[in-house]
Amino acid sequence: MATKFDEAYKQLNDGQRQAVNKIDGPLLVIAGPGTGKTQLLALRTANILNKNPTILAGNILCLTFTDAAAENMRRRLIQYMGQDAYRVGVCTFHSFGAQIMSLYPEYFFKWREVNTADSLTTHRMLEEILGGLPGDHDLAGRGIDGSFYAIRQIKNFINDAKGSNLSAGDLRKIMITNQQAYDELIKIIRGSWPVSIAKSGAIDGLAEIVEAFASVKAAGSVIGGVAPMQKLIIESMALAAQQSLQLEGRAQTKPFTAWKEKWLAKDDQGQWVFKAQAHEQKILAAIDIYEQYQGLLENRGLADFSDQINWTLAALKQHKDLRLNLQERYQYVMVDEFQDTNRAQLLMAECITEDQSQPNLMAVCDDDQAIFRFQGADIAQIEGFTTNHPSTKPVVLSQNYRSNANIVTMAKKISGQIEVSLATSRNLQKPLRTDVTQSGQGAKLYEFAHESQHYSWIASEIKKLLDAKAAGSEIAVLARERAQLDALLPYLRLHGIPINYERRENVLDQPHIVTLISIARLVNLLAKQQLEAANELLPQILSEPMWDLNVTDLWQVARAAHKEHKLWFDVIFAQKNGRLCEIVSGLTKLGLRSAKLPLEQVLDELIGVEPGSTGDEKDDGSELLRSSSTKDKFASPFKNHFFSDEIMNGRPVEYLTLLSHLSTLRHQLRSYQQTQARTLGISDLIEFIDAYTRSGLVMLDNAPHREDEWAVQLMTVHKAKGLEFDNVFVIGLNHRVWTKSGGPDRFSYPVNLEIIKPSDNQDDDGLRLLFVAMTRARQSLYLTYFLAGEDGKQNEIYSPLLALDMEAESPKVKSSPLALVGQYEQRWLKVHGSVDKASMRTMLGEELNAYQLSATHLNNFTDVSIGGPLAFLTQNLLNFPSSIGAYGVYGNAVHSALKQAHEMVIGGSKPDVDKIITDFLTDLAKQPLSDTDKAYFAKKGQLALHAYLKVKAAEFKPDQKVEFDFKNQGVTLGAARLKGFIDLMDFDKQRHRILITDYKTGRSYSTWNLPPSADEHERIKLHRYRQQLLFYKLLIDGSNEWGKKGWSVDSARLQFVESGSNAQIRDLNLTYQSDELQRFSELVSSVWRHIQDLSLPDTSKYPSTLAGTLAFEDDLIKEHG
């Protein structure tokens, strides 16, 4: 093995050799892409053992960021060390923490029996804490789906704190000393800050402040590496004073103006305050929640992912003997991908070596490749290393052995645009050179007119490479977002191109899992004897293809249930339809039995399998292949439908994919069971799934999809880190994909706490990702973008590419089949949309003849995000039972309370708030809500109604109309018959004008035009709101009572019942415009004609966004014209 080492050592360049030879003391290596850092780490390890015979392989610790990187390191070590490579400590930071706890259990006694809490468990614990807060608490606000607005910020706050090894107690001490600094220093500011900093003489007052600051006695100490706020403010003022001395005249005040803009603001009284004070309450509240969260973890015998490192750090700090033992055990520590570490991980590496004057600590990094900021990584740790070891001169590796010169040159033009880097902060020169001979095309840029052409060309170009005998394993397609790879797949399929692809699919979105969970919901409702709710779900369940039912049979049940006002269950049993009765009877019996069965057994029965032979949690899911034969059990067709022999033999990849999804679900459930003190039941499954959905978590199936050993590689850029290929396609290089706008995912931190959060330079994130992507290519780099997306939106090139000074090629592309870009639609909706139109017209004739169009029906028809015309058919024409969500129930209860208040005024008395609240609570208690929701909405509603009536009750008038029903007002628009309710109408009798008010609960809005960062759901909701107000004008204009008597409507408003943080009731006004009304009227007429003709357009080509809905509306209007 020594010979191999010698041969490899001779091949090292000067920088590599310098790093390999320096085996003692701290060392920082800046290793650009393709510069051989993994080789360097392996050779340095071997060199340490060669030069120091007293050192054993087990005395060397190599810390990496991912398991894959650790495995790669191990393979390299084996080349030079043989089996001794397995004795070197190669592990991730987290596995190293676990190793320490295992090796030295005496220091971790209280944590030995702790279970790791998964993401869902920690999320639910935070929900539990937030749910216990008063309804008017700063962090207690909820969205329409019941999720807490601040929960992501709180999660990030806790993760940032733990990532910096700061406890809630540490943070509270910091905030207390911050407040003391504010209180002391603001007195000086208020006493001497000039009224106008631009006037002559202002500099004298500023000088007094500088002098007073300089005389302030130092207070506060460094806590967990966080500097005292007093020190930062005073040093910042001193720097401003120093800068001022270098200027003349009135220009001397400029540094102080900049200081003021950073630090100061004025309060409601016009007094100076420190800006950070505006966010103090939220930070303090978050600290309290952090403390409660840690208490819950400890009480329940749990720990989250970050605790392992912090426990290790706490023990290392507390027990010097532990520290010395580890330092003796690991005499050389090397950290790979150091740019991807967080502050706690840096502290761990430093802690192992801190008792040494010149620690043998090596860090290998490249700040230009720091692409894991979203996981808490921060390149500031590189600065931390240089600060802790100031005498260390970085070794810069600049020779690239991977890519040809053209690719390296273009990649450097991208990295040169990164704003926050060692090149700018440390003036560190990081050249990147290469002597690799170019045999491929180098880097080229390709522009396409349309997204489909873009994907079609990529697939055809890959096919050409394969036909030219290029190895598929040397072709990689990289994207920033997985959705881009998903969009490419059908085009690759057209050419029969095999792929290797880590699916990373959300299990809970897969059709067969959705089917399984839906049936479980039904069984759970039946177990609880909640027949009304079960009745709402039954039509969807029976519409699943696996039952092999005749759709017209379901239609007959739907019609009978609607006409006779009966439950589907009653109609089915009364009709005695053999197959339907058998299915519904079996589900009902299972529901009754399921209340007493463990979840695992219920799942076996729902799937249609016998229990596994071992029940071991390592079970791979193969038990799902066994058939159920017990007569008493529900005969579920699930397994035979989704896992038939035909699929297994004819489509084995599909079969295994479906099985992998199912196995992932059961594995997650078993992991969740480990965190619970009792056996899970069917209701726990529903709570588990709902919690996942509410929290925004994704249940990923990471099983690789491999079709061939030589298949083309598809992956995200993050996954490609550390890999290289002859041919690389970086696809979809469009501005809106590669430029991410930062959302409100973190609180505003005080200046001295900003050290705990990752850098938030979004532009740099995209540049680093692109730099990593480009430098994966050895010979040929294809950079592609398109100008028009499938959603109809115009797209721009990712602007940093313009710096390449490269003229984009525009290859000619044959048109691709429209079927390739079809959008997913719910299968149960499609089933009912496939019935022959003539049969539909016959069955629905009576309903259509009496039908009146409402605003809700119109929105359901046009909103492609919920299914569009197919959703309208099932919900509004076929009258399939549909549940009202908890927020819908709450909204109705609030509306009823407001109606009662108005009616009191109309009756000649003042609103009796106490009675209104009492009746509201009585009404809410009758609704089909969980106990938790009832308690939450009771508290929420009381606060909202008290606040609203206190402000608005005085505006209630006896002549207002409340919740007026237009059903019998004879409103028509051409042939269309219209109906609806209007919450409130105010009348200006002199001008014959009506003002419409529509009450809304939930989030308030101050503008119709939301920012680009707004959630798509919010955009669609506002569009629906606006269309409601337009529809209401049509109702009044066409009504017998007002429109036909000369009354008109100029404007309308949404009034949001729940006040914001400033206790103000917000209105969103709409002034009607003729052009908008004309468009809307044409839309109404077109939708009406489609309904009457039962012409239900296929909306699969439209994206499930507001843009998709608007495009569909435009197409409907064009048809009308």
N, C-alpha and C positions, 0 to 999 in steps of 0.2 A: 504494500500500500504506500510505502514511503516513496517508491519510484513514481507512482501516479501523482503524488503530491509534488515531487520535484518537477515533473513535466508540466504540471499545471502552474506551478509557481513561476517557471521560466516565461510563461505566456502572459504574465501580469504586466500591466503598464505601470508607469511611475506612481500614479495616485493609488492604484490598487495595492501595489507593493508597500507603499508607505503605510496604508491602513492595516495590512496583514502583519507588518513588522512591529507596529506599535501595539504591544500586548499589555503594557502596564499603564495605568493612569486613565483619566477620562478621554474619550475620543468621540468626535462628531463627524460623521461621514455624510456628505450631500451626494446622493447617488441618483443621477438622472435616469430616464428610461433607457433600458438596454445597455446599461453600463456594467452589468455583471455583479450586482450587489449580493445575490444569493450565493454565487460562486465565492465572492469575497468572504462572506460570513463563514462558509464551510471551510475555506482555506485558513482563515484566521483561527478557527477552532482547532484545526489540525496543527497549526503552527504553535499555538500555546502549549499543546501536549508535547510537541517535538522539542521545544526550547526549555520546558520546565518539567523535568522528570518527576517532581514531587506532586504535580497536579494530575488528578485523575479525571476521566471524562465526566464523571458525576459532579465534579467541582465547577462545571461550566453550565451556565443557564442562558438559554436563548428564548426570549419572549417575543411572540408575534401577535398579530392582530386577529387572525382568523385561523380556524382549524386547517383550512386548505394550505395556508402559508406555512404552517407548522409541518404539515406532511411534505411539502415541497422541500423545506429545509432539511428534513430528515433524509430524504432521498439523496440530496447532494452530499450530506455528511457520510452516507454509506459508501459513496464513491472513493473517499479518501481514508475512511476509518474502519470500514467493515462493520462488524457487529458492535464494536465499541460505540458506534453512532447512537445506538439505542440507550446507552448509558448517559448521554448528554441530556440535560434537562431542556427539552424543546416543548414549549406549551404556550397557550394563550394566557393573558393576564388572569382571566377568570378561572381557568383550570389550575393555574399556579396558586391562586388563593385557596382553592379546594384542596390542593396538595399540601399546603402548609397546615390547614386545619386537620388534615388526616395524619400528617406526620407528628404534629404537636398538639394532640387533643386536650392536653391539660390546660392549655391556654384558651380553649374554646368550649369549656364544659357546658355552658348555658345554651350553646347553639348547636349542639351535636344532634339533637332530635328534630331540628327545624326542617320543614319542607319548603321547597321553593314555590312561591306563588307565581302562577302564570299571569300573562298580561290581562286576561279577563278577570281573574280574581282581584288583582290590584285595582283594576278599573272599577269593579263593583264596590270595593271598599271605599274608594273615593266618592262614589255615588252615595253610599250609605252616609258618609260624613256630610256631604253637601245637602243631602235630603233632610238632615236634622237641623239645618240652619234656618233662621227666620226667613220668611218669604221676601223681606225687603233687604236682606243681606247683600253686600256688594258682589258676592260670588255665588249667589243662589239662583240666578236667572236661568231659565230653561228655554230651549227652542221648541218648535211645534212638535217635534218628534219625542219630546220629553228629555232630551239630552241637555246637560248643563253647558252653558256657553263657555264657562271658564275652565272646564275640566282639562282641556289640552294645555292651557297655560299653567295650571296647577301641576300637571304631570311634568311638564318641562322644568318648572321651578324646582320640584323635588329632585328630578334627575340632574339638573344643573348643580344643586346643592350637594347631592351625593357624589356627583362626578368631581366635585372639589373637596370632598371629605368634610363637609360642613353640616353639623347637626342643627336641629331647630333651635336648640339653646344657643349655639354659636351665632346663628343669624339674628336671634332676638337681642343678644348683647351688642351686635354690630348696629342694629337699628336704634337701640337706646343711645349709644354713643354718637350715632349720626344726629339724632334729635338734639342732644346736648350741644353738639357743634353748631347746628342751625340756630338754636336759641341764643347762643353766645355771640356768634358772628353777625347775625342779622341785626342785632342792636347797634353794632358799629356801622353797618351799612345804612340803616335808617337814619342814623344821626349825622352822617357826613356825605352821603351820596348826593351829588349835585342834581338840582331840578332838571337842568338841561346840560347834558354832557358836552354838547357842541358849543356852549357859550364860553366866552373868555373867563378865566378864573376857575373853571371847573376842575382844572388839574390840581388846584390847591386842595379841594375837598377830597379828591382821589388820593393825594399824597397823605392826607390825614388817615385815611382808611388803611393804606399800605403800612404806615407807621404803627397804627393801632394793631393791625394783624400781626406785625412782627413782634409786638410785645406780649401777645397772648401766650399764656403758659400752656405748654404742650399737654394734651390730654388724650386718653385712649391709647390702646396698644394694638399691635397686629394680632388679629384673631384668624386662625386658619389661613394665613397668607393674605388676608384682606387688610389693606391699609386703613388707618383711621380717617374718617371723613374730614376732620379738622385739618389734618396734615395736608390732604390733597387740596382743600380750598385755599389754605394759606400759601402753599407752594405755587398754586396756579396764579394767585394774585401777585406773588413775588415775581413770577415770570412775566406777567403783564407789565409790571413796573419796570423790569429790566428792559423789555422791548420798547417801552415808552421813552426811556432815556436815549435811545438810539434815533429818535425822531425829533422834529422841531415844530414849534408853533402848535396850532390846534390839532395837528396830526398826532401829537403825543397822546391824545385821548383814544385813538383807534384801538390799541390793544385792550384798553379797559372796556370799550364798547363790545369787543369780541368776548371778553370775560363775562360781561353782563349777559350777553345772549346765551352763553353756555349755562350759566349758573342761576340767573335770577328771573323772576316774573312778579307780577303784581296780583294781589288778591282782590276780593270783591270790594274791599275798603280802600283800594288804591295804595296799599302798603307793600313794600318789598318783601318777598319771601323767596326761599330757595325752591327752584323748580321741582326738585326731587320730592318735596313735601306733598305735592299733589297726588303722588302715587303711594304714599306711606301706608294708608289704610289697607289697600289691597295686598301689599307685601306683608304687612303684619297679619292680616287674615290668612294669607297663604302659609305663613309660618305656623300659625295655630293648626291649620289643616295638616301640614307636614308632621307636626308633633302628634296629632291624633292618629294619623295614618301609621306612624311608627309604633304607636301604642297598640293599635289593632293588630298589626303584624305580630308583635311580640306576644300579645294575649292569645292569639290563635296559633301560635307555634309556626309562624311563617316568616319567610324572608324574600325580598324581591331580588332581582338580578344584580342590582348595584350593591346590595348589602355585603356580599361576599368579600369584595375588595376592601370595603370600609371596615368590616370586622377585622380583617387581616391587618389593616393599617392601625386600627385602634390597639390591637394586641402588640404590634411591633413598637408602637410609641410607648405603651405602658410597661412592657417587659423588655428590659435591656438584654437579659439573658437570651430571650428568644431571638432578638436581633443579632446578637453575637453568634449564636448557633447557626443562624442562616448565613451570616457572612463567612463563617468558617466553612459551611457546606458549599456555598456558591461563591467562589473567589473571583470568578469572572462572569460578568453579566452583559449580555448583548441584546439590544432591543431593535427589532426589525420594524419597518413601516412606522417609525416613530411619529411621523406627522399625523397618524390616525389615532393617537392616544388622547385620553382626556387627562385632566389635572390629577385625579386620584391615581391613575395608572402611573403618571410621572412620579408622584409621591411614593408609590410602592417601590419603583425601581431605585429611587434615591434612598429610601429608608433602608433597603438591604445593604447599602454601601455607605451610609452617612457617617459611621464611626471611623471611616478611613480618610486620612488627609488627602490622598490622591486615589480615589476609588477606581477600580478596574471596571468602568462602566462605558460601554460603547453604544451609541445610538446611530442608526442608519435611517436616513429620511430623504424626502424630496418634497419641499413645500408646494411645488407646482403640481404634485400628484395627490394632494390632500382632498379626497373626494367623499369622505365619510363624515362630513360635518353634521349631517342629519342624525347621526348616531351619537352625537356628543363630542366627536373628535374636534380638536382645535390646534391649528398650527402654532398658536401661542406657546405651546409646550416646547417647541424648538427654541423660542426666545428664552423660556424658563431654563432650559439646559445650559445655554450660553451664559445666562446670568449666574447660575449656580457654579459654573466652572469657567470663570472669565479668562483664565490663561489658556484655555483650549482653542487652538486654531483649527477651524474645520478643514477636513480633507475633501476636496471637490473632485468627484469622478466625472470626467467630461467626454470620455471616449465611448461612443455608442457602437455596439457590435451587432445590432439588430437590423436597423433600417438603412436604406440607401440615402444618399445625400439630399435628393430632392424632397423626400418625405421628412427628413430631419429639419431641413430649412423651413418648410411650411409649418411644421409643428412648433418651431421656435417663434415663428411670427404670431402664433396663437398665445403661447405662454408669455411672450413679451408684453401682452396686453393686461396681464394679471396685475391688479393694483396693490394688493396686500401680499408681499413676498419678501424673502430675504434679500432679494436684489434691491428692493426699495428701502427696506428698514435698516439693513446692515451694509448696504452697498457691496453686497457679495456678488462677485462675478461667477456666473454659472454657464460657461460655454458648453455647447454640445456639438461634438465633431463625429464624423464617421468616415471610414475607409471602405465601407461595404460596396461592392461592385453592383451597379444597377443592371438587373436583368428583366425587371418588370416595367410597368408603365410609369411608376412613380406616383405622385399625387395628382389627381385630376378632379375637377369640379363639374357637376352635371345639373342642369336645370330642366325641369319639366313643367308643362303648362298645367297639368292636373295630377292630383294625388294618385289616381288609378294608373295613369301612364308611368308614374314614378315607380310604383311597385311592380308593374308589368315588366318594365325595362330591367330592373334589378334581377328579377327571376330569369329573364331570357339571357342576361349577361352571365349569370352564374351557370346557366345551362351551357353556354358557349365555352366557359372555362372547363367544365367537366368533360365536354366533348373533345376538348384539346388535351385531355389526359391530366388535368390538374387534380390533385387529391382533394376530395371534399373536406377532409379534416384540416386542410390548409386554407379553407375559405371560411371567413367569419363575417356575419352580418351583425353589426352593433347598433344599438339604439339607446336613446336616453330613457324612453318609456316603453314598457312591455307591450302596450297597446299597439305600438308601431310594428312590433314583430308579429303580433297576432294578425294585423291587417295584411302582412306580407304572405302569410302561410298559404292562403288559397291560390295565390299566383305560383308559388313553388310547387303546389300540388298539381297544377295544370301541366307542368313540365316533368312530373314524376321525380322530383328531386328529393332524395332522402335527407332528413334533418336530424340533428341532435339538439335537444331543446329542453331546458329546465322549465317545466310548465309554470310553476308558481301560480297555480290556479286557486281562486277562492272556492273552497269546497261548497260553501253555503250558497253559491250562485249556480251550481251545476243542476241541470233539470231533474235528474233522478234523486238528488238529495233534497231539492225543493219539494218534490213529490212525497218523499218519505217524511219530511218534517211536517208537511201539510196534513198528512194522514195522522201523524202523532198529535197534532193540535186538535184534530177532531176527536180522537180517542180520549184525550185529556179533558175536553169539554164534556164529553159523554160521561166520563168518570165523575165529574163534578155536577152532573145533572143540569148543566147549563144548555138546555135544548135550544133556546133562541139563538145563542151564539153559535152552537153547533150547526143549526139550520142555515146560518149565513155562510158557513164554510162548506157545507155538503155539496152544493152544485159544482164548486171548483174541483172537489175530490172526485166526484163521479164523472167529470169531464176528462179525466186522465185516460189516455189511450190504453193503459194497461188493463182496464176493466173490459175493454172490447164491447162497449155498449152502443146501442143505436142512438144517435144524437136526437132523433125525432122523439124518442121515448122521454128523453130529458126535457124536451120542449113541452111536451104534454104535461109533465109534472109541473114545470114552471108556470104554465098558464093556469092550471087547476089551482095551484097553491096561491097564485095571485088573485084569481077571481073569488075563490072561496075563503080567502084570508086564513089559510091553514099552513102548518109547517110542512116542509117537504117530507119529513119522516111520516107524518100522518097520511099524506096523499099516496106515498109509495106503498105503505102497508095496506091502505084501502084499495088501491088498484090491483094489488096482488100480482104485480109483474114479477115473474119467477126470478129472473137474474137480478133485477134491482133489489127485490126483497131479500134475496140471499146475501147480497153484498152489505146492504144496510143493516140487516139483522146481525151479521157477523161482526161488523164494526161496533154495533151497540153492545153486544155481549162482551167484546174485548174491552170496551170502555168500562163496563161494570167490573170486570176482573182486574183491570190494570191498576186500580187504586191500591191493590194489595200485593202487586208484583214488583220485584226489583226492575229497574230500568233495563238492565242487560237482557232480561227475559222478554220484556215487552218488545225491545228492538228485534230480537230473534224472531218473534212472532210476526211483527210488521214486515220484516224482510222475507220471511218464509223459509227459515233455516232452523236446524236443530242447534242447541247450545254447543259450543266448542268442547273438545275433549279435555282441555286443560284449564281453560279460563285464565291462562297466564297473560299478563299484560304485554308480554313480548309477542303474543299471537299476531301473525301476519295477516289475518283476515281470511285464511283459506277455509275456515268453518262456514263461510258464507255460501259455499258451493253445495252444502248438504241440504237435502229437501226435508220439509216438515211432513210428518206422517201421523201425528197425534190427532185423533178425531176431535177432541175438545178445543183444539186451537183454531184460531182464525186462519182460513185458507187464503193467505195473501198471494197474489200473482206477481208481486214485486220482483222476486228473484227470477222467476221464469220469463218475465218480460225483459228485464234489463241485463240478465246474465244467462241467457239461453245458450244451449249447445250450438245453435246456429251462429250466434255472435262469437262464441269462443272459438269455433272452428273456422268460420269465414272471416271474422274481423277481430283477430286476437289482440291487436293494439288497442282497439276501442274497449274490448272486454277488460283488459288489464287497467286501462285508465279509469274506467268506472269503478272497478274494484279498489283501486288505489284511493279514490275519493272516499269511498265508504269506509275503508280501513282507517283513513286519516280522521274521519269524524269519530269513529269509535275509540281511537287512540286518545284523541283530545278529551273525550268524555271520561275515559279511565284516568287520565292525568288529573282532570278536575275532581274526580271522586277522591283522589288522594288528599285534596285540601279540605274535604268535608268530614264532619264527625258522624255522619249517618249515611245509610244506603240511599242512593239517588232513586227517585221514582220518575214516572212519566211527566209529572208537572215540573220536575227539576230540568228535564230536557228542554221544555219550552222556555223556562226562565233562562237557561243557558244560551239558547239560540237568540232569544230576544236581547239578552245582555250583549252578546257579540254584535248584533245589528245596531243597537243603540249606541254602543261605544265606538263604532266605526272601525273596530278591529277586523282583521282579515284572517280567516282560517285557511292557511296555505297548505296545498299539497305540493311539496317540493320534489316529488319523485321525477327523475330525469326521463325525458321522452327520447329514446334512442332507437333509431331505425336501421342504422348501419354503422359499422366500425369506421367507415370512411365518409360518413355523412357530413353535410355542411353544418357549421356551428352557428346557432342563433343565440344571442345573449344580450343583456343590457351592458352598458359600459362598466358599471360597478362590478358585474360578474367577470368581466374580461380582465380586470386588474391582475397583472402578473403573467398574462398569457401573450403569445405572439403567433402570427400567421403570415403566410406568403401574401395572401390577398384579403384585404379588409374593406368591407362596405360600411360606411357610417351613414345611416339613412335618416331621412326626415329632418335635415338641418334647417329647420324653420324657426323663426324668431319666437313664436308663441310657445314652442315646445322647449327650446333650449334657454329661454330667458324666463326664469321663474320670479314672479312677484311675491315678495314676502307677505305672509298673512299675520294676523294678530295672534301668533302662537306663543308669545311670551309677554309677561308683564314688563313695564318699564322699570328697570332696575336703577337703584342709586349708583352714582358714578363709581364708588368703591366696590360695588358688587358686580359691575359689568365684567370683571375678571372671570367670573364663574360661568358665563355663557359663551358659547362658540361665536366666532366672528359671523356677522350677518351680512357679509358682502355677497349678495345673490349673483351679481354679474361674474364675480370671480369663480363661483361654483361652476357655472356653465363653461367658463374658459378652461378650468382644470379638467373637467370631464372630457371636453373635446381634445385637449392635449393628450390625455391618457388614451383616448380612442384612436387618435391618429398614430400614436407611437406603438400601437400593437402591430402595425403593418411592417413587413420586411421589404416587400418589393412593389406591391400595387395597392394604392389607396384610392378608393372611390368615395367621393364626398357628394351626396345627393340632396336636393331640395325640390320643392314644387311651389307653384304660385297660386293654385286654387285647390281647396280641400273638398272632400266629399260632402261637407256640411254647407258648401256654397260660399264659405268665407274666403276672402283673399288672404294670401300668406306672403310673408317676406322672408328673404334669406336671413339666416342668423348673421347679424351684422359683423361680428369679428372676422368672418370669412372674407370680408371685403379687403382686409389687410393683406391677404395672400397675393393680391395683384394678379389674380389668375382669371382668365376669361372662361366663363362657363360654357361647356358644350351642351347642345340641345338635341339629343338623339331622336330620330323618328321612331315612334312607337305605334304598333297596331292597337286598335281599340280592343279593350278587354270586355268580357261578358259582364253585364250588369249584375248577374247573379252572384258574382264574386263579392260584391260590396253590399249584399243584402243585410239588413239589420235584424238582430235577434228580436223575436216577439214571443210573448207568453203562449205556450202551446195550448193551454186550455181555452184561450181566446180564439185561437186559430181554428180549433175544432168547430166552434159554433159559427164562425165566419165562412165555413166551407159548405154549408148547406145550400142546396139549389135555391136560386133567388125566387123562382116561382112558388116553391113550397113556403118560403119565408113570407112572401106577400099574402098567400092564402091564410096562413096561420095568424099573421099579425094585422089582417085587414081591419078588424074592429078597433084595435088600438091605434092604428095610423089614422083612421077616420076621425077619432076623437082627440088626437094628439095635439098638445100645445107645447111650443118650444120655450124653455126657460134659459136663463143665463148659465146656470150650472150645466144643463144638457149641452148647450152650445160649446162651452169650454171643454167638456168631456170629449166631444166629437173632434175638436181641433187640436187638443193637447196630445201630441204624439208621444210625449214622455210617459204617459200612462196607458198607451194602447190606442188612442185616437178613436176612429169609428168602431173598431171591434170592442173597445171598452164601453163605448156608448151603447152598442147593441146589447151586450150582456147586462149592463147595469141599469140602463134607462128604458130600453124597449122590452127586453125579456124579463126585466124585474127580478133578476137573480138577487137573492138576499145579500146585502153587503153591510158590514159592520161600520159603526161610527167610531172613530178613534177616540181615545181618552180626551184629547184636546178638542175634538168636535163636540163631545158630550159637555165638556166644561164651557165651551163657547155658547152652546145652546142655553145652558143654565144661566150664564151671565146675561145673555140677550133677554131671557125671561124676566130676570131681576130688573133690568133697565125698563122693560115694557111695563112692569108693575109700578115702577117709580113714575113713569110718564102718566100712567093711568090714574095714579093718585092725584097728580097735578090737574089732569083733565077733569077729575071728579071734584076739584075745588079745594084740595088740601095739599099741604106740603109733604114731600116724600118722607115716610117714616123709615129711617135708615135701619133701625133695629129690627123692624118687622121684615124689611126687604132682605136683610142678611139672614134672619131666621128662616124665612121661606126659601131662600137660596140654598141654605144648608139642608133643609128638608128635601128639596128637589134633588140635590146632588146625592143625598143618601139613597135615593131610589134608583139611581142609575147603575148600569152594569159596569162598575169600576172595581178594581182591586182595592183592598183596604189601604194600601200604600198610596194609590192614586187619589182615593177619596180624601185622605188626610192632607195630601199635598194640595189638591185643588180647593179644598175647603179653606185652608190657610191663604192660599194664593187669591182666591176669589174674595174673601173677606177684606183683605188688604186693598185689592183693586177697586172693589165697589165703594169702600169707605173713602178712598182717595178720590175716586172719580166723582162721586156724589157731592163730596165736600166742595169740589171746584165747579162742577157743572150743573148741579141741581137747580141753582138760581136761574139758569138759562131755559129751563123747561117751561113750556107755555101751554095753556089750555087748548089753543087752536092747532097745535101740531098733530100730524097724523103719524101713528106708530104702527110698524109692521103691517102696512096696508097690502092686502091681497088683490092683485090685478087679474085674477083668473076669470072673473066674470065681467071685466071691463071692455070686452070685445076688441082687444088690441090686435091689430093686424099690420103686417108690412108686406104689401103685395098679397101673395097667396099664403104667407106664413102667419100662423096663429101664435101669439105670444102670451106668456104668463110670468108671474113672479111676485115676490114680496119686496117692499122697500122698507128699511128699518125706520127711517124718520124723514118727514117732509115738513119744511118751514115755508110759510106763505107770505109773500109781499103783496098784499091786496091792492095797493096803489098801482104797482107796476105789473100785476098779474104774473109774477115770477115765483117759481118754486125752487128751493134749495134742497138738494138730496143729501142725506147723511147716511152712510153705511158704517155701522159699528164693527170694529174688528178687535179681537183679543190677540194676544201674542205679540211678537216683535213689531215695533213701530218703525215707520219710514218717514223721511223728510223730503225725499225726492223720488221721482219716477225713474230716474236714470242712476242705476247702481254702478259703483266703480268696477273696473275689470276684475278685481280680486273677489268680487261677490260670488257666493255659491249659486250654481245654476238653478237650484230649486227655488231660491229667492227671486231670481229673475222671472221664472215661470209664474210664480205666485203673484208677483206684482202685475204681470201681464193679464192674468185672470182677473185680478181685482179691477184693473182698468176697464177690461171688457164688461165686467158687471156694471160699472157706472155708465158706460155707453148704452148698455142694454136697458138700464133704468130710464134713460131719457126717451128711448123708443116706447117704453111702457106708458110714460106720462103723455108723450106727444100723441099716442094713439088711443088714449083712454077716453071713455065716455064722460067720465067725471071731470076731467081737467083739459086734456088736449083738445077735445072737440068743443070746449067752451072758451077757448082763447088763452088758456094758461100755457106758459112755456118754461123751459129750463135752460139757464145759461151755464150753470156750474153745479158741481157735486163735490163731495169730499168723503174721504175715509177718516173716521175718527177712532183713534186707538185708545181703547178703554183703559189699558194698563199704563200707568205713568212711567216715565223714564227715571233715571237716577236723579234728575233735577226736579222731580215731582210735578212736571208739567204734562198736561194732556196734549198730545200731538195730533194735528190734522194734516192730511195730504190732499191738496185741492186739485181739481181738474176743471179747467175751463174748456167747454166743448168747442171744437173747431170743425168747420164744414167739411174739409177734406177728409179728416179722420172719420167723421160720421158717415160720409158717403162710402168710404171703404168698408166700414163696419156693416152698413146696411146691405151692401152687396154680398158680404160674407154670410150674413144671416140668411139672405135669400138663397144663396148657393147651398148652404147646409140644409136648409129646409127641403129643397128639391132632392138632395141626396137621400134624406131620411124618407121622404114620401116614395121615392123610387126604390128604396132599399139598395141603393148603390153605395157600397161601403168601400171607399178607395183603400188600396193597399198602401200603408204608410211606412213600409219597411225600408224604403230608400232614404227616409228622413232621419237625421240623428235625433236622439232623445234629449234635445236641448230647446231653448227658446228659439234659437235660429231655425231649428227643424220645424217647430210649430209655425213660425212666421212664414217659412217657405211653403208649408202645406196650405196655410191660409191664402197666400198669394196665388197658389195654383187653383184653389177653389174659386177665388174671385175671377181669375182669368177665364175659367170655364163659364162663370156666370155672364161675363161680358160677351 
